[in-house]
Amino acid sequence: MNDRIRQLAKCNERIQNFFETGPVQRAAIEEFAELIVRECAHLVDTLNEAYGAPGTAGKFIKQQFGVEE
């Protein structure tokens, strides 16, 4: 098993703890994750725009993670 798989397995344990936390903490974590997705989508769109590529990758990233436009 490589290091990345080990990291993901360890993260899975933390995710289980996440779902056992209270609603306020869960909402804050979900908001934080949504901000990361939005920032990544924006970065991809900015790079695509700089190189004259279609700006649809950010839209697909947000759709994949269920983040509204």
Secondary structure, 3 states (H helix, E strand, C coil): CCHHHHHHHHHHHHHHHHHCCCHHHHHHHHHHHHHHHHHHHHHHHHHHHHCCCCCCHHHHHHHHCCCCC
